[in-house]
Amino acid sequence: MEIEKGTILDWAAESQELANEIYDSVEKGEKLGYSYSYKYWNIVEKQLQKGGLRLAGVLNEIFS
């Protein structure tokens, strides 16, 4: 599966890039409300899904 490719360091770097993008979208001290959560919810869901699939792949490799 394409999502499972790469190393843990690759996955961490991918997450860091997304975090930097999201953090750069707001000003320091800015109050974050519902619109902020709504705007990035798709990214959150996608990252959670990737995490689950990647964990499953690692566990399958360990216990196979």
Protein Blocks (a to p, Z undefined) as FASTA:
>chain_A
ZZlgccfklmmmmmmmmmmmmmmmpcehiacdfklmmmmmmmmmmmmmmmmmmmmmmmmm
mmZZ
